[in-house]
């Protein structure tokens, strides 16, 4: 598997104010551009997350977000926001995008597996070995270069730029977002113990709205 150099990836992504993992993070994120904080077409409520695959707090949040998406049958919309302090998170994001090409389900399985095994992945070489093992277990042969034209890192960069426009300051940053709501159009999930409560409120606030379909994670 071809690995893009971490420093090159960092240089491509680092424009604007630095973000950080959620240690002493602000209580809420100042939202500068809310245009992306809405459910996908056909859904009235969704969870939107900006995450870093090497971020320990993102790994802790991941099972809860998956549980909520399955319980309420609402989309979990994930956006890449790899942090410069993490030496393999950008390559992991590119890898996940490559598995997305095989199927979105497989790409999400890879993300979940990275989060679950995060403490055992040591450096870019450790990520390469983990990714090759994951691919082999799913009957997939990894090419030498997974992104020869830079299209996948372009998708990661686009997510990162979106996060910058919104005003992301830490990972994970999570919102419950609504369409045609009688209440708040989006609420940041600062206290994750209240996630289900916030979703219940969002569903109540959107009863009878045009976008009434519930769908599984995106």
Secondary structure, DSSP 8 states (H G I E B T S, - for coil): -B---HHHHHHHH--SS--EESSS--SS---S--TT-S--TTBSEEEEEEE-TT-HHHHHHHHHHHHHHHHHT-EEEEEE---TT-SSHHHHHHHHHHHHHH-HHHHHHHHHHHHHHGGG--HHHHHHHHHHHHHHHTT----SBS-TTSHHHHHHHHHHHHHHHHT--EESEEEEEESS-SS-SEEE-SSGGGHHHHHHHHHHHTTT-S--B-----
